[in-house]
Amino acid sequence: MFIIIGFIVVIGSVLGGFVLSHGQLGALWQPYELLIIGGAAAGAFLVANPLKVVKACLGGIPRLLKGSHYKKSDYVDILAMLYDVLMKARREGMMAIERDVDEPQTSELFQKYPKLLADKPLMEFTTDCLRLMVSGNFEAHELEQVLDIELETHSKEADEPAHALQVLADSLPGFGIVAAVLGIVITMASIGGEASEIGHHVAAALVGTFLGILLGYGFVGPLAAAMHHHAQEEAKAFEVIKMALVSSVRGYAPSVAVEFARKLLFSDMRPAFADLDAHLRGKR
């Protein structure tokens, strides 16, 4: 929602200021300039990025409109799920959760959290971590190192669409200049004709520069930044899981391990200690 509002503010401010300065909106409608800029940018984008990144960019924009992937209630569920898993392992031994880890879709432990269970990347990360713990062959620092490597890989992959869009945003002013230069070429070819025609060609060339800069800094660049923040927010859920599980391997009680994980959350997503404690007490 805020993305749409932001774009409306950009368009309203630019066009509103232009009209209030006695500009004519019709002069800004230059479809061929848009064709040059948009087509060249799209072609360069396809050349620069593998199909996986292209698809991730196209699929990531609609997800941005939906807002944060994880809400505060989702983090409460993640912390509660971790608490349940660690409590069962503490009471019955690590081997007791082996079946839950191998078959999470049929596990009563995970079925209490259907939204998390449907989140395939999150559940794969969780069960993979637990599987390492069940094996019993990892010290805390070894497990932490392995998970750090996985998180770094996940973070780089999740940030690829944002990086690709940022490169596209940086290139758009250049393509605007290309459109402007072509417009000047047309203008030079029309010298000797009517002054109004020459003025029209010059205006069209300048609009090309304007469109390239506006699209780059007013639309694509902000989209890239928003996609980067979105990827960081999603990565936070994985960091929370890592912290809780590594803390458990270090010997901390489930409630303490979950508290360490809660501390990692940003203030707007972090449940209050009293609220989370009351929620967990209901499970004891």
SETORKOL-849438 format. One record per atom (N, C-alpha, C, O): x, y, z. Coordinates in steps of 0.001 Angstrom, whole numbers, padded with zeros to 6 digits, always signed. Example, Ala and Ser with C-alpha at 12.3 -4.5 7.8 and 13.67 -1.06 7.14 Angstrom:
! SETORKOL-849438
+013190-005690+007800/+012300-004500+007800/+013200-003300+007800/+014236-003319+008465/+012850-002250+007080/+013670-001060+007140/+012900+000030+007870/+013409+001138+008039/
END
This chain:
! SETORKOL-849438
+000822-001202+000000/+000000+000000+000000/+000862+001261+000000/+000600+002190-000764/+001897+001300+000857/+002756+002477+000921/+003531+002675-000378/+003872+003803-000734/+003813+001575-001090/+004501+001699-002373/+003619+002442-003370/+004082+003333-004083/+002350+002068-003411/+001417+002743-004325/+001274+004206-003939/+001291+005084-004802/+001135+004472-002640/+001013+005856-002177/+002251+006657-002556/+002151+007798-003007/+003429+006044-002367/+004665+006728-002719/+004733+007076-004196/+005141+008180-004558/+004332+006135-005059/+004353+006396-006499/+003363+007505-006868/+003640+008332-007737/+002215+007512-006203/+001233+008568-006461/+001800+009932-006070/+001592+010925-006768/+002520+009970-004942/+003140+011233-004505/+004180+011688-005517/+004257+012874-005840/+004991+010742-006026/+006006+011092-007027/+005344+011674-008273/+005726+012745-008746/+004356+010963-008796/+003687+011423-010018/+002977+012749-009780/+003078+013669-010591/+002252+012843-008653/+001518+014064-008360/+002428+015267-008189/+002110+016362-008653/+003564+015067-007523/+004484+016182-007285/+005127+016660-008585/+005207+017861-008844/+005585+015702-009403/+006271+016074-010646/+005297+016712-011641/+005548+017797-012164/+004193+016026-011888/+003240+016557-012868/+002528+017792-012338/+002257+018731-013087/+002227+017788-011041/+001572+018961-010455/+002450+020191-010543/+001980+021270-010906/+003738+020034-010209/+004645+021172-010315/+004793+021649-011744/+004907+022849-011995/+004792+020701-012697/+004916+021058-014112/+003700+021861-014583/+003833+022879-015263/+002528+021383-014209/+001298+022075-014623/+001200+023448-013961/+000827+024425-014611/+001535+023527-012665/+001472+024814-011965/+002468+025823-012528/+002303+027033-012374/+003511+025298-013187/+004485+026187-013833/+004061+026513-015269/+004858+026989-016078/+002768+026240-015563/+002167+026546-016868/+002676+025620-017968/+002694+025993-019141/+003091+024410-017585/+003480+023435-018587/+002265+022706-019137/+001218+022649-018492/+002411+022156-020318/+001334+021414-020972/+001621+019912-020858/+002648+019431-021337/+000700+019177-020216/+000927+017739-020018/+001099+016993-021336/+001827+016003-021409/+000436+017467-022353/+000534+016800-023647/+001960+016750-024173/+002328+015833-024907/+002766+017750-023792/+004146+017791-024278/+004979+016651-023704/+006009+016288-024272/+004535+016079-022576/+005283+014998-021932/+004945+013627-022516/+005632+012640-022252/+003880+013582-023311/+003498+012283-023892/+004318+012035-025159/+003998+012532-026238/+005379+011254-024993/+006274+010934-026092/+006446+009412-026124/+007425+008890-025589/+005513+008705-026741/+005544+007229-026705/+006802+006628-027318/+007255+005571-026879/+007374+007283-028323/+008567+006717-028947/+009785+006843-028039/+010672+005990-028057/+009822+007900-027256/+010893+008032-026272/+010769+006907-025232/+011764+006311-024821/+009528+006634-024820/+009301+005539-023879/+009702+004195-024475/+010245+003331-023786/+009426+004034-025762/+009794+002788-026438/+011313+002603-026435/+011809+001508-026170/+012046+003675-026729/+013513+003597-026756/+014052+003264-025377/+014865+002352-025223/+013595+004011-024366/+014113+003837-023003/+013690+002482-022436/+014519+001713-021951/+012383+002204-022506/+011860+000965-021929/+012388-000267-022637/+012768-001240-021986/+012419-000239-023962/+012901-001394-024710/+014381-001659-024485/+014790-002804-024294/+015183-000598-024509/+016618-000770-024293/+016902-001263-022879/+017751-002131-022676/+016182-000704-021897/+016381-001110-020502/+015966-002564-020300/+016658-003323-019621/+014830-002953-020893/+014369-004337-020754/+015347-005311-021406/+015641-006370-020853/+015848-004946-022582/+016811-005819-023248/+018097-005966-022451/+018624-007070-022311/+018602-004855-021929/+019823-004906-021128/+019595-005712-019856/+020488-006429-019404/+018400-005595-019275/+018069-006340-018060/+018094-007843-018326/+018582-008617-017502/+017568-008251-019476/+017565-009673-019833/+018981-010181-020096/+019302-011324-019770/+019819-009343-020681/+021198-009738-020949/+021982-009894-019646/+022785-010816-019501/+021744-008995-018711/+022559-008932-017494/+022195-009982-016458/+023017-010299-015599/+020980-010533-016513/+020515-011395-015422/+020059-012758-015927/+019468-012860-017002/+020338-013822-015140/+019817-015152-015494/+018303-015199-015326/+017710-014346-014667/+017700-016198-015924/+016235-016311-015899/+015701-016380-014474/+014626-015853-014189/+016442-017023-013578/+015999-017142-012187/+015812-015770-011554/+014828-015537-010851/+016761-014854-011801/+016680-013511-011217/+015558-012710-011862/+014856-011960-011184/+015388-012869-013173/+014303-012168-013870/+012951-012575-013284/+012105-011726-013001/+012759-013888-013107/+011502-014374-012530/+011329-013880-011088/+010225-013528-010672/+012430-013858-010337/+012353-013404-008949/+011968-011934-008875/+011221-011532-007983/+012470-011130-009804/+012102-009711-009843/+010622-009537-010156/+009918-008777-009489/+010160-010250-011177/+008754-010132-011574/+007821-010643-010483/+006745-010087-010266/+008242-011708-009795/+007405-012244-008718/+007538-011472-007437/+006640-011507-006596/+008655-010766-007266/+008874-010036-006021/+008079-008758-005920/+007717-008341-004820/+007798-008124-007048/+007066-006851-007013/+005653-007030-006446/+005257-006242-005586/+004869-008033-006885/+003547-008220-006257/+003630-008511-004764/+002759-008095-004001/+004689-009235-004339/+004839-009520-002910/+005108-008246-002112/+004719-008139-000949/+005776-007281-002748/+006026-006017-002060/+004717-005301-001742/+004590-004657-000700/+003753-005415-002641/+002470-004745-002442/+001698-005339-001262/+000840-004677-000677/+002010-006593-000918/+001324-007240+000202/+001922-006863+001552/+001348-007184+002593/+003062-006188+001546/+003699-005805+002809/+004643-006882+003311/+005033-007775+002559/+005007-006797+004575/+005974-007718+005180/+005466-009156+005106/+004288-009431+005335/+006374-010054+004783/+006020-011477+004700/+005672-012041+006075/+004759-012856+006206/+006407-011600+007098/+006175-012076+008461/+005661-010925+009325/+006296-009875+009423/+004509-011140+009945/+003942-010173+010885/+004385-010538+012298/+005027-011564+012519/+004027-009672+013250/+004405-009944+014634/+003800-011264+015108/+004449-012013+015839/+002576-011553+014705/+001930-012809+015100/+002678-014020+014539/+002712-015078+015167/+003277-013862+013355/+004051-014959+012771/+005312-015227+013590/+005710-016377+013776/+005933-014157+014076/+007133-014346+014903/+006780-014996+016237/+007557-015781+016780/+005607-014665+016756/+005153-015340+017969/+004997-016830+017708/+005383-017655+018536/+004431-017174+016552/+004277-018588+016189/+005636-019262+016004/+005823-020408+016414/+006587-018551+015388/+007923-019138+015193/+008576-019418+016534/+009148-020489+016735/+008496-018465+017451/+009096-018647+018778/+008386-019762+019549/+009021-020555+020244/+007058-019808+019413/+006306-020856+020105/+006616-022234+019521/+006715-023214+020259/+006766-022309+018206/+007112-023577+017568/+008481-024060+018033/+008663-025239+018335/+009428-023149+018086/+010768-023505+018557/+010723-023977+020014/+011406-024926+020397/+009916-023301+020800/+009782-023690+022209/+009222-025101+022316/+009718-025910+023100/+008187-025403+021527/+007585-026732+021565/+008596-027810+021174/+008684-028856+021817/+009352-027542+020118/+010336-028518+019643/+011421-028745+020695/+011780-029883+020996/+011932-027658+021241/+013020-027778+022221/+012540-028421+023526/+013291-029153+024171/+011307-028151+023908/+010764-028769+025125/+010609-030274+024938/+010925-031050+025840/+010124-030685+023770/+009974-032120+023517/+011339-032799+023506/+011498-033892+024049/+012323-032146+022885/+013671-032720+022857/+014269-032785+024252/+015001-033724+024566/+013967-031799+025096/+014519-031769+026459/+013891-032857+027327/+014575-033487+028133/+012584-033075+027158/+011874-034045+028000/+012097-035488+027552/+012269-036388+028374/+012090-035694+026215/+012105-037061+025701/+013410-037439+024985/+013595-038583+024572/+014306-036456+024847/+015548-036730+024140/+015474-036291+022690/+014387-036195+022119/+016632-036023+022089/+016667-035516+020721/+016091-036508+019724/+015506-036105+018718/+016248-037806+019989/+015739-038794+019049/+014216-038780+018966/+013635-039293+018009/+013574-038190+019973/+012108-038151+019990/+011545-037256+018891/+010403-037434+018468/+012346-036292+018425/+011850-035381+017385/+012312-035801+015985/+012080-035085+015011/+012965-036964+015889/+013488-037394+014594/+012375-037570+013566/+012506-037143+012419/+011288-038197+013982/+010179-038399+013040/+009523-037069+012668/+009126-036869+011521/+009412-036165+013636/+008853-034840+013351/+009692-034116+012305/+009162-033453+011413/+010998-034253+012428/+011915-033579+011513/+011851-034205+010121/+011869-033488+009121/+011777-035517+010046/+011763-036207+008759/+010433-036055+008035/+010397-036010+006805/+009336-035975+008790/+008004-035864+008178/+007221-034724+008832/+006250-034977+009545/+007629-033478+008601/+006969-032342+009265/+005496-032182+008879/+004690-031702+009675/+005149-032589+007646/+003767-032411+007202/+002784-033284+007980/+001601-032954+008071/+003266-034396+008541/+002394-035285+009315/+002671-035200+010818/+002093-035947+011607/+003549-034294+011199/+003917-034153+012601/+002892-033321+013366/+002547-032214+012953/+002411-033860+014480/+001483-033105+015321/+002152-031858+015892/+001495-030854+016167/+003448-031939+016062/+004212-030818+016603/+004152-029608+015675/+003974-028478+016131/+004300-029845+014387/+004316-028748+013413/+002927-028427+012867/+002696-027318+012386/+002012-029372+012935/+000672-029127+012401/-000082-028066+013195/-001089-027534+012727/+000402-027759+014389/-000222-026687+015179/+000065-025308+014594/-000528-024309+014999/+000984-025276+013634/+001369-023999+013023/+001241-024124+011500/+002248-024188+010796/+000004-024159+010995/-000217-024412+009560/+000415-023363+008643/+000891-023698+007558/+000424-022105+009066/+001012-021068+008208/+002516-021270+008069/+003074-021104+006985/+003166-021628+009171/+004606-021883+009107/+004887-023168+008337/+005870-023259+007602/+004030-024141+008508/+004209-025416+007811/+004111-025239+006301/+004756-025959+005538/+003295-024271+005877/+003133-024007+004440/+004281-023183+003878/+004426-023060+002661/+005098-022620+004762/+006241-021819+004327/+007420-022763+004088/+008184-023050+005009/+007567-023242+002862/+008546-024286+002552/+009988-023895+002881/+010686-024689+003512/+010473-022708+002485/+011867-022359+002819/+012127-022328+004321/+013167-022791+004789/+011183-021783+005066/+011351-021693+006516/+011377-023071+007152/+012210-023343+008017/+010464-023949+006726/+010413-025281+007316/+011628-026113+006912/+012132-026902+007711/+012091-025946+005696/+013284-026683+005271/+014492-026266+006096/+015291-027108+006506/+014623-024976+006338/+015740-024493+007152/+015631-025034+008575/+016621-025482+009153/+014423-024991+009135/+014204-025457+010507/+014511-026943+010641/+015252-027350+011537/+013944-027750+009755/+014142-029199+009860/+015581-029602+009553/+016096-030554+010139/+016233-028886+008641/+017643-029189+008355/+018507-028919+009585/+019409-029693+009905/+018219-027816+010268/+018973-027490+011486/+018730-028543+012572/+019661-028999+013235/+017470-028914+012734/+017135-029901+013757/+017746-031260+013428/+018143-032007+014322/+017817-031568+012144/+018410-032849+011739/+019885-032912+012131/+020390-033962+012530/+020561-031780+012013/+021964-031723+012443/+022076-031918+013952/+023008-032557+014442/+021117-031362+014676/+021129-031513+016126/+020832-032949+016538/+021425-033464+017486/+019914-033593+015823/+019552-034973+016135/+020745-035904+015925/+020926-036879+016654/+021562-035580+014904/+022724-036430+014640/+023684-036448+015822/+024401-037425+016034/+023694-035349+016599/+024509-035305+017810/+025997-035189+017577/+026789-035386+018498/+026386-034868+016351/+027809-034823+016029/+028358-033405+015937/+029500-033208+015521/+027561-032424+016318/+027976-031038+016186/+028091-030374+017551/+027207-030502+018398/+029200-029663+017748/+029312-028767+018885/+028586-027470+018531/+028264-027222+017369/+028336-026648+019549/+027576-025422+019318/+028251-024512+018296/+027593-023989+017397/+029574-024321+018435/+030260-023415+017516/+030305-023985+016104/+030308-023226+015135/+030339-025310+015970/+030333-025930+014650/+028975-025756+013985/+028888-025436+012799/+027918-025970+014759/+026568-025783+014227/+026349-024337+013817/+025769-024061+012767/+026816-023417+014648/+026649-021995+014344/+027377-021623+013058/+026866-020838+012259/+028549-022174+012856/+029313-021876+011647/+028600-022390+010405/+028536-021698+009388/+028070-023590+010485/+027341-024160+009348/+026104-023321+009029/+025822-023039+007864/+025371-022926+010065/+024152-022139+009847/+024476-020749+009333/+023723-020196+008531/+025584-020176+009780/+025995-018865+009269/+026255-018911+007774/+025881-017999+007037/+026900-019981+007337/+027175-020144+005908/+025880-020265+005122/+025734-019672+004052/+024935-021040+005662/+023651-021198+004976/+022876-019890+004939/+022261-019559+003925/+022902-019149+006035/+022211-017860+006075/+022832-016869+005103/+022125-016092+004460/+024153-016897+004998/+024821-015990+004061/+024425-016320+002624/+024188-015423+001814/+024356-017612+002319/+023940-018031+000977/+022506-017613+000698/+022193-017102-000378/+021642-017834+001675/+020236-017455+001530/+020095-015953+001341/+019302-015495+000519/+020875-015181+002112/+020791-013718+002033/+021231-013222+000663/+020594-012340+000087/+022321-013786+000137/+022802-013368-001180/+021783-013689-002267/+021542-012881-003163/+021191-014870-002179/+020204-015267-003185/+018958-014397-003104/+018405-014001-004130/+018513-014098-001874/+017308-013287-001702/+017521-011851-002149/+016567-011167-002518/+018782-011384-002118/+019077-009996-002461/+019397-009810-003940/+019567-008678-004394/+019480-010895-004694/+019803-010781-006119/+018784-009949-006902/+019189-009123-007720/+017468-010134-006684/+016507-009305-007424/+016660-007820-007130/+016559-006997-008040/+016902-007467-005872/+017077-006061-005513/+018305-005475-006199/+018270-004349-006695/+019389-006244-006225/+020607-005778-006877/+020377-005586-008375/+020836-004605-008961/+019666-006525-008983/+019395-006424-010418/+018560-005190-010732/+018829-004492-011711/+017555-004916-009915/+016719-003742-010134/+017507-002451-009913/+017280-001456-010602/+018432-002468-008952/+019231-001271-008701/+020148-000964-009877/+020329+000197-010245/+020724-002005-010464/+021553-001812-011662/+020705-001254-012801/+021156-000383-013545/+019477-001757-012936/+018563-001250-013960/+018240+000218-013705/+018218+001023-014636/+017990+000566-012444/+017688+001955-012096/+018852+002875-012442/+018652+003984-012937/+020067+002409-012178/+021251+003223-012476/+021438+003418-013975/+022026+004411-014402/+020944+002480-014776/+021131+002568-016225/+020063+003412-016916/+020288+003896-018025/+018921+003594-016289/+017822+004301-016948/+018153+005746-017331/+017801+006161-018435/+018820+006540-016462/+019202+007888-016925/+020071+007853-018174/+019951+008722-019038/+020948+006854-018275/+021779+006717-019472/+020953+006433-020707/+021213+006989-021774/+019946+005560-020567/+019073+005288-021710/+018230+006515-022052/+017860+006720-023208/+017928+007333-021032/+017245+008597-021304/+018095+009514-022157/+017584+010214-023031/+019401+009510-021902/+020325+010307-022714/+020383+009769-024141/+020442+010538-025101/+020364+008438-024271/+020335+007831-025610/+019120+008325-026385/+019229+008725-027544/+017947+008293-025723/+016730+008776-026382/+016847+010257-026727/+016384+010690-027783/+017466+011035-025836/+017621+012473-026091/+018556+012714-027270/+018283+013574-028107/+019648+011972-027346/+020593+012133-028453/+019921+011803-029780/+020106+012510-030771/+019144+010731-029793/+018423+010387-031025/+017435+011490-031391/+017231+011794-032566/+016821+012088-030357/+015919+013211-030617/+016649+014398-031209/+016113+015083-032080/+017878+014656-030743/+018673+015759-031290/+019072+015472-032738/+019129+016373-033575/+019349+014187-033013/+019664+013805-034395/+018493+014155-035312/+018674+014703-036399/+017290+013824-034846/+016093+014146-035634/+015949+015660-035761/+015584+016169-036822/+016236+016375-034676/+016136+017838-034699/+017100+018436-035726/+016722+019313-036503/+018343+017959-035726/+019339+018483-036663/+018921+018211-038105/+019178+019010-039006/+018274+017070-038299/+017831+016738-039661/+016692+017635-040127/+016459+017784-041327/+015978+018236-039165/+014825+019072-039526/+015176+020552-039601/+014306+021378-039877/+016436+020896-039360/+016839+022304-039431/+016625+022812-040855/+016990+022160-041833/+016031+023981-040937/+015661+024547-042226/+014163+024513-042425/+013616+025172-043309/+013498+023709-041563/+012044+023652-041636/+011417+024707-040743/+012054+025702-040397/+010171+024483-040375/+009469+025441-039529/+010023+025408-038113/+010408+024355-037603/+010057+026587-037483/+010594+026697-036125/+009778+025877-035139/+010332+025319-034192/+008473+025796-035348/+007618+025032-034428/+007942+023542-034472/+007872+022851-033456/+008296+023057-035660/+008636+021651-035783/+009952+021348-035075/+010099+020322-034411/+010916+022275-035237/+012200+022106-034560/+012003+022134-033053/+012591+021331-032329/+011177+023059-032581/+010891+023145-031152/+010246+021872-030630/+010544+021441-029516/+009381+021272-031405/+008714+020026-031007/+009734+018894-030857/+009660+018110-029911/+010681+018812-031786/+011699+017761-031720/+012630+017958-030523/+013005+016994-029856/+013002+019213-030256/+013861+019491-029104/+013152+019125-027809/+013752+018543-026905/+011858+019473-027727/+011075+019152-026528/+011007+017637-026330/+011132+017144-025209/+010807+016902-027430/+010726+015448-027330/+012049+014865-026844/+012063+013919-026057/+013165+015432-027315/+014478+014951-026891/+014694+015193-025401/+015219+014333-024694/+014290+016360-024934/+014444+016680-023515/+013548+015801-022646/+013919+015443-021528/+012362+015453-023163/+011469+014554-022428/+012114+013187-022259/+011902+012522-021245/+012898+012761-023244/+013603+011483-023124/+014540+011492-021928/+014565+010534-021157/+015314+012564-021763/+016194+012676-020594/+015382+012690-019311/+015732+012029-018334/+014296+013450-019323/+013425+013550-018142/+012863+012192-017752/+012869+011835-016574/+012376+011432-018729/+011770+010133-018423/+012787+009144-017876/+012488+008389-016951/+013988+009144-018443/+015023+008226-017959/+015377+008496-016507/+015502+007570-015706/+015537+009775-016174/+015887+010135-014793/+014727+009842-013850/+014935+009304-012763/+013507+010190-014256/+012349+009973-013393/+012104+008486-013143/+011845+008086-012008/+012184+007670-014185/+011963+006233-014015/+013045+005618-013134/+012763+004747-012311/+014287+006076-013310/+015388+005507-012544/+015323+005844-011072/+015419+004964-010217/+015155+007148-010773/+015218+007598-009380/+013855+007669-008695/+013778+007681-007466/+012788+007715-009479/+011471+007840-008873/+010689+006548-008762/+009745+006456-007977/+011080+005538-009550/+010299+004302-009562/+011154+003044-009369/+010985+002326-008383/+012068+002776-010304/+012812+001516-010236/+013773+001505-009054/+013880+000493-008362/+014482+002619-008807/+015400+002686-007675/+014707+002442-006341/+015171+001614-005557/+013600+003148-006058/+012868+002869-004822/+012339+001443-004725/+012298+000867-003638/+011931+000867-005866/+011495-000534-005853/+012633-001460-005453/+012428-002414-004703/+013833-001180-005953/+014996-001989-005590/+015283-001888-004103/+015577-002894-003458/+015199-000674-003547/+015434-000484-002113/+014384-001213-001285/+014704-001838-000273/+013123-001130-001721/+012047-001814-001006/+012239-003325-001050/+011980-004016-000065/+012690-003837-002190/+012920-005276-002315/+014081-005722-001426/+014061-006824-000878/+015087-004866-001287/+016215-005166-000405/+015747-005252+001045/+016104-006186+001762/+014943-004273+001476/+014429-004294+002850/+013547-005519+003085/+013583-006126+004155/+012761-005871+002079/+011886-007040+002188/+012710-008314+002376/+012349-009178+003175/+013820-008428+001638/+014691-009598+001766/+015322-009654+003153/+015462-010734+003727/+015703-008502+003692/+016284-008454+005034/+015266-008879+006087/+015606-009586+007036/+014020-008448+005919/+012972-008825+006867/+012735-010330+006847/+012543-010942+007897/+012747-010923+005667/+012544-012365+005580/+013712-013116+006209/+013520-014159+006835/+014925-012586+006042/+016105-013249+006606/+016072-013253+008128/+016670-014122+008761/+015377-012288+008717/+015335-012198+010174/+014693-013444+010783/+015113-013881+011854/+013704-014017+010138/+013053-015220+010657/+014044-016382+010735/+014012-017166+011684/+014918-016492+009744/+015928-017555+009742/+016959-017318+010851/+017422-018265+011486/+017312-016058+011077/+018261-015738+012137/+017687-016093+013512/+018406-016564+014393/+016390-015861+013679/+015720-016188+014947/+015802-017688+015214/+016105-018112+016329/+015530-018487+014180/+015586-019943+014331/+017001-020388+014674/+017203-021227+015552/+017971-019823+013979/+019367-020178+014236/+019750-019878+015683/+020352-020719+016350/+019411-018705+016166/+019777-018301+017523/+019184-019250+018558/+019876-019667+019486/+017906-019593+018404/+017253-020461+019378/+017893-021849+019402/+018136-022402+020474/+018162-022402+018241/+018696-023760+018178/+020152-023826+018645/+020538-024760+019348/+020949-022847+018258/+022340-022829+018713/+022401-022633+020224/+023229-023246+020897/+021530-021784+020758/+021487-021570+022208/+021110-022854+022938/+021622-023140+024020/+020204-023625+022328/+019814-024890+022936/+020985-025866+022969/+021196-026551+023970/+021746-025932+021879/+022906-026820+021831/+023945-026408+022878/+024683-027247+023396/+023992-025127+023178/+024927-024649+024197/+024474-024995+025611/+025203-024758+026574/+023272-025555+025738/+022812-026026+027037/+021782-025161+027722/+021393-025453+028853/+021328-024106+027074/+020328-023237+027689/+018944-023899+027650/+018635-024674+026745/+018140-023580+028633/+016774-024095+028693/+015962-023537+027526/+016279-022458+027025/+014921-024244+027081/+014120-023762+025950/+013605-022340+026110/+013632-021560+025158/+013135-021995+027309/+012612-020647+027520/+013696-019589+027347/+013431-018510+026817/+014923-019895+027795/+016029-018952+027657/+016478-018866+026198/+016765-017779+025697/+016537-020006+025522/+016928-020023+024111/+015946-019206+023270/+016352-018469+022372/+014668-019342+023568/+013649-018580+022846/+013764-017087+023164/+013530-016247+022296/+014120-016764+024391/+014298-015357+024768/+015475-014743+024008/+015400-013601+023555/+016563-015508+023872/+017692-015020+023077/+017234-014731+021641/+017610-013721+021047/+016417-015637+021102/+015924-015453+019740/+015016-014232+019637/+015070-013500+018649/+014190-014009+020642/+013287-012843+020641/+014075-011535+020579/+013636-010567+019957/+015237-011513+021225/+016054-010302+021257/+016549-009887+019871/+016895-008725+019657/+016583-010828+018939/+017065-010517+017598/+016067-009714+016773/+016445-009075+015791/+014808-009742+017162/+013767-009129+016345/+013815-007612+016431/+014166-007043+017464/+013454-006966+015320/+013342-005517+015317/+012200-005095+016237/+011272-005864+016487/+012281-003873+016731/+011333-003415+017759/+009874-003486+017316/+008992-003757+018131/+009612-003243+016020/+008219-003238+015569/+007650-004642+015427/+006434-004814+015343/+008528-005656+015398/+008079-007036+015246/+008304-007872+016507/+007845-009011+016583/+009000-007317+017486/+009348-008088+018680/+008182-008118+019664/+007745-007062+020123/+007670-009300+019997/+006611-009371+021016/+007189-009023+022386/+008353-009307+022670/+006379-008417+023215/+006833-008066+024559/+007156-009336+025343/+006542-010383+025135/+008127-009226+026245/+008541-010391+027022/+007362-010981+027788/+007166-012196+027803/+006576-010108+028427/+005452-010590+029236/+004420-011318+028371/+003879-012349+028769/+004154-010764+027177/+003162-011386+026287/+003641-012745+025803/+002885-013717+025795/+004911-012804+025397/+005438-014080+024920/+005519-015088+026056/+005200-016261+025861/+005939-014653+027240/+006042-015549+028373/+004667-016120+028741/+004543-017306+029045/+003646-015271+028712/+002301-015734+029001/+001833-016733+027941/+001167-017721+028249/+002195-016453+026695/+001823-017367+025611/+002501-018735+025801/+001873-019779+025620/+003772-018711+026165/+004504-019965+026347/+004062-020710+027599/+004050-021941+027619/+003697-019964+028652/+003224-020605+029872/+001976-021433+029627/+001736-022438+030295/+001186-020992+028657/-000012-021734+028312/+000297-023070+027676/-000571-023938+027582/+001562-023242+027230/+001961-024500+026608/+002636-025452+027577/+002853-026621+027258/+002971-024949+028775/+003706-025790+029711/+002761-026753+030445/+003208-027542+031278/
END
